[in-house]
């Protein structure tokens, strides 16, 4: 009995030591916290509630996105609601009894009761791949809410008590349903799509669709807003600052206006007119005479994003009220005496979703905010974080000769930053090149060529343009070159410099154009001599079928290249091909890259795919899952690993 007791103790101690050793080998995750906060209002609407209170509903980007309700008569915030499961909201439709809100990235629809001050989630609008509800319009006659969304260009309806109905893709080849407006007088919808733009009328009785946009406007990116008033349809183009006017019955173009506001106001309750803005001035458009008149000159601080007529307590008329820009400003205008006033809402800054992170040669981790373009910096040595002025949404970064280079969306801009000088927006970082004029929008991948003054960027095209590019920038001569369609109709989304062969390796995405048949095309791995990046690409055969993305690459000193092909991590050896492949996830989603690879200081490779953080042991080639809910991993110059989960920056102690 005594021997059994002693044996049990020994076994327990041994097991404890083994478990301790196993635990000590596991990585430790340290939360650093949010890196960026900002006030970014993505939309707004104003309406009365049943008490007769004039309310403004403002949508704020955040984690999660927020709805802030302000009583415009008192200036007080009376309610704040979290739009759980969303990071931004792009569409809002408000009335006395209800407010509808469309969000991203889960294509979730919310309903807010302004009288009970209660928010409810209606649910996901359409398909699995649906990401963003861009437009909403309520038909009082049908008692149905209509909406349009991305990434499949869907039209949908929502009816109380019945739920959602998927009404299909609006226009073939258009991934984004951008705007919608109900015309109850003629029982039809008008729908704007992209990219490029198309305007479609949809008969609610027959389901018949008709393309309305004249050919000369079909090169526009998209239709941002549609309004129906007095038998006319007002259509806001993007990027051109122009409103097109159509007859709602005949569908014929009857006029156009120079305009920067997001559409026009509803018909004035006291006039046969609507209002809109161009630049810093406000205009009145007479629906009868079809003439425009300037009513407020040079007083609007920035673009108007909403226009509504709202009766205020004690006012003799409904007051035109609109949200201005994406911060806290709004305006009021009284048509009777043409009095105009700029005012401010009390809106709280929100934590901003991290889009991309990168490690600088200056010992900092850079975190770029989604959409708003602000940059968070974390000094690894001191553990201190700071927020820098916006430069745009960083898609990639690399270092060369003591400078940092950011690939920035939109317009595929390249920004150069000297870390030895203070950050000053417009000066440091400064724009040194851009490839937007070549149809490119997102510089997704970046790599420096050591020993030279050259950098290489892989880009994805602007919506409506076919084919990404390989772009080369020479920091010494300040010159650039663009190899558009280096792989036909594909985007270049990963890059790595291979020191042994002195080559640049690049991976592509099949989504370099609209309407891609996933079963008839493959992403490509190719190589170019670093000394002659204008040479013919060497396409490398890979043992993968129907791969959508070669989404991440990293080259090791011993000559091995580690890559990600959809959900598989692989090892490529020049001259031998792919020698190892390990599945991490079964499939990948979406139309853009959501992966990363980094070399840790322990000599092993770490990566992310579909929010899964994994480790590839470079001795045994065993792949192990470390964590879920992880979006991107990056390593500093010492091999210390950092990652983000969209909200927080984390450090991984190996």
C-alpha positions, -999 to +999 in steps of 0.1 A: +000+000+000+029+023+009+046+015-024+014+023-043+012+056-025+048+065-033+044+055-070+013+076-073+031+106-059+060+101-083+037+097-113+018+128-103+051+148-101+063+135-134+030+143-151+031+177-136+066+184-149+055+172-184+024+194-184+045+223-172+070+218-200+042+216-225+025+247-211+058+267-211+063+259-248+029+274-256+029+311-266+017+337-242-007+364-256-004+399-242-031+424-250-017+459-257-051+474-265-069+496-290-045+517-311-069+542-328-099+562-317-117+586-339-150+604-346-162+592-380-199+597-388-208+575-417-244+586-421-273+605-406-310+613-409-334+636-391-371+632-382-397+639-356-408+613-330-444+610-318-437+636-290-428+662-317-392+662-308-368+669-337-342+641-336-310+635-355-298+599-359-261+597-364-242+566-374-206+563-360-179+539-371-167+519-341-162+485-324-191+480-326-207+508-347-230+531-328-263+549-333-264+583-315-297+600-311-297+638-305-326+661-296-319+690-319-341+713-299-320+709-268-287+697-282-288+668-258-279+632-267-309+612-255-298+577-265-268+557-277-272+522-291-245+496-301-250+480-335-235+447-324-218+426-351-210+457-372-181+481-376-198+507-397-233+516-410-237+531-444-275+535-448-303+549-427-340+555-433-359+575-407-396+583-400-417+592-370-423+556-360-391+538-370-355+541-381-339+514-403-301+510-404-279+489-428-245+479-417-212+462-426-194+437-425-222+412-418-249+428-439-270+432-408-303+452-407-314+470-375-347+487-365-348+515-340-381+526-323-376+563-316-406+564-293-397+534-271-359+541-277-354+504-284-330+488-310-337+454-324-317+433-349-337+422-379-310+399-392-288+393-422-303+406-454-292+382-482-266+357-492-236+342-473-212+365-491-233+396-485-212+422-466-227+457-467-261+472-469-254+503-489-289+517-495-324+516-479-358+530-489-392+525-473-423+522-495-453+535-474-477+523-501-463+487-501-454+488-463-421+472-473-385+482-467-362+478-497-325+476-496-294+469-518-261+453-508-227+440-517-208+418-527-234+402-550-253+434-560-285+422-544-319+438-540-339+426-510-371+435-491-381+433-455-417+431-443-427+432-407-439+397-396-426+381-428-389+389-428-364+391-457-369+383-493-340+381-517-350+397-550-318+388-568-288+405-583-299+439-597-276+440-628-253+413-642-217+420-634-224+446-608-212+435-573-224+466-554-260+477-550-252+512-539-285+531-536-323+526-539-354+548-538-391+539-538-414+558-562-448+550-546-467+571-572-456+548-600-451+516-579-414+512-589-379+513-575-349+531-588-316+514-581-280+525-585-252+500-588-214+498-594-189+493-606-190+508-631-223+526-626-257+516-638-292+530-630-321+505-631-358+509-627-376+480-611-414+475-616-429+463-583-459+447-600-441+428-627-405+426-615-394+440-649-361+459-649-349+486-673-315+501-676-318+539-676-283+554-675-271+570-707-240+555-722-218+586-716-223+582-678-217+544-676-179+549-670-187+565-637-178+544-606-212+542-590-245+558-582-242+572-546-278+584-540-312+585-556-342+608-546-377+610-561-396+643-558-423+659-578-422+633-606-384+637-610-356+613-602-324+628-589-293+606-593-259+615-577-229+602-597-196+592-583-169+604-588-182+632-609-199+660-589-231+659-608-268+652-603-287+637-632-324+644-634-348+619-650-386+619-656-400+592-633-426+580-658-407+582-691-373+574-676-358+600-699-329+623-689-343+658-685-313+677-670-282+678-649-268+699-620-234+704-606-236+690-570-215+677-542-242+668-517-253+632-513-285+637-533-313+663-527-337+670-499-373+657-498-398+681-514-401+711-492-434+710-471-440+747-480-426+750-515-425+731-548-388+727-545-359+706-533-325+717-520-290+705-527-254+717-523-225+723-546-192+730-529-197+754-500-230+768-513-267+757-509-291+758-539-329+756-544-343+737-574-378+746-584-397+714-595-421+734-616-398+757-635-368+734-634-346+764-624-319+766-598-313+795-574-284+801-550-297+806-515-266+803-493-232+814-506-199+800-494-210+790-458-211+752-459-178+739-443-176+706-462-198+681-481-234+676-470-242+640-464-279+642-454-308+666-460-342+665-442-370+689-434-379+688-397-404+710-378-388+724-346-408+734-315-420+770-319-409+773-356-434+784-381-420+761-408-401+729-413-364+736-411-340+721-436-315+702-415-284+683-427-253+665-415-221+681-428-190+660-432-179+630-411-173+647-378-197+665-355-211+694-377-246+699-390-266+729-404-300+744-403-317+766-430-350+784-428-365+789-463-388+818-453-360+842-443-330+823-458-312+821-424-284+796-422-265+783-392-236+759-387-239+739-354-222+710-336-234+677-322-220+662-290-207+630-305-182+607-287-150+593-304-151+556-309-124+529-310-117+523-347-113+490-364-077+481-373-073+474-410-036+465-413-005+465-391+031+466-400+065+467-383+088+496-390+126+497-390+122+524-363+111+499-337+074+508-339+043+488-348+020+508-371-017+502-371-039+517-398-075+525-391-102+511-414-116+538-437-107+568-415-070+566-423-055+575-389-024+557-379-017+542-344+020+538-335+032+515-307+068+519-295+080+484-286+108+495-263+087+518-242+053+502-245+037+536-254+010+541-280+002+573-300-023+583-327-010+601-358-029+622-383-047+604-411-029+596-444-055+572-458-061+535-453-028+516-453-028+484-473+009+476-471+042+489-458+079+482-461+113+498-452+142+509-474+173+529-465+160+543-432+126+554-447+092+537-443+069+534-473+031+530-470+008+517-498-024+537-493-060+533-504-077+549-523-059+559-555-030+535-549-008+562-533+027+556-521+037+576-490+073+581-478+079+586-441+112+597-424+109+583-389+137+606-377+115+636-382+081+644-366+049+630-381+032+659-399+002+653-422+009+662-458+047+667-452+059+636-434+047+611-446+044+627-480+030+613-512+058+603-536+038+584-562+004+571-571-010+546-596-047+557-596-043+571-631-035+536-642-068+522-628-052+509-596-067+515-561-051+493-534-014+487-530-019+454-512+017+441-512+050+458-508+087+447-509+120+466-510+149+454-532+179+455-508+210+472-521+190+494-544+167+524-542+137+505-556+105+493-541+079+470-557+041+471-550+014+447-559-020+463-566-057+456-570-076+477-595-103+502-590-138+488-592-149+485-628-113+482-641-099+448-651-065+437-639-041+446-611-005+456-616+031+453-604+042+489-597+079+499-593+090+531-575+126+543-575+132+564-544+164+579-558+151+592-591+116+596-578+103+578-609+078+550-612+066+524-637+034+503-638+031+468-653-007+467-656-022+432-664+011+415-656-011+385-650-043+390-671-073+400-651-057+392-617-045+413-588-010+411-573-015+406-536+017+391-522+055+398-527+088+386-513+124+393-521+144+360-524+180+368-515+196+336-528+183+339-563+180+377-562+144+374-575+111+390-566+083+364-560+047+375-564+013+359-558-020+368-573-057+368-567-082+358-593-105+387-584-089+412-606-122+417-624-159+412-620-177+379-627-149+355-622-156+318-626-138+303-596-138+268-612-121+278-644-092+299-632-063+297-607-042+322-588-006+324-599+029+324-584+055+341-605+090+354-603+111+383-618+148+391-616+152+418-590+176+436-613+151+436-642+116+438-629+104+447-664+114+412-676+089+385-687+074+369-656+084+333-648+052+315-639+057+287-614+036+256-615+018+248-583+000+216-572-032+234-564-065+234-583-090+263-583-070+284-559-084+319-555-054+335-537-017+331-533-022+355-505+011+357-485+047+350-491+079+351-470+114+341-481+138+325-456+176+330-456+182+293-465+162+298-497+129+283-488+098+303-496+067+299-474+034+308-489-004+306-485-026+292-512-062+297-500-064+277-468-031+258-472+004+268-461+031+255-484+069+253-487+084+261-521+121+254-529+133+270-561+144+242-585+123+216-566+089+231-564+064+227-536+079+202-511+054+206-483+017+216-480-004+217-449-041+225-446-050+252-420-087+258-430-109+240-455-119+271-475-115+308-477-142+335-480-147+369-497-130+386-526-099+400-509-068+389-491-072+382-454-040+364-446-004+370-434+029+353-427+058+363-404+091+347-392+093+345-354+125+349-334+123+311-326+130+304-363+095+292-372+068+308-394+035+321-380+005+331-401-032+339-402-059+328-425-097+331-420-090+345-385-070+315-375-035+320-361-011+291-368+025+280-365+045+261-390+075+243-374+102+246-400+120+215-387+092+191-386+067+209-409+040+203-383+013+230-385-005+238-352-035+261-345-026+286-318-057+309-316-088+319-334-102+354-338-069+368-352-067+389-383-031+396-391+004+388-377+036+409-382+072+406-368+095+434-358+132+433-366+139+412-335+113+386-346+089+395-318+054+388-331+024+411-330-012+406-342-045+423-341-081+412-339-095+443-355-101+460-321-069+454-301-031+451-308-016+420-292+020+408-285+029+371-287+057+359-264+071+328-280 
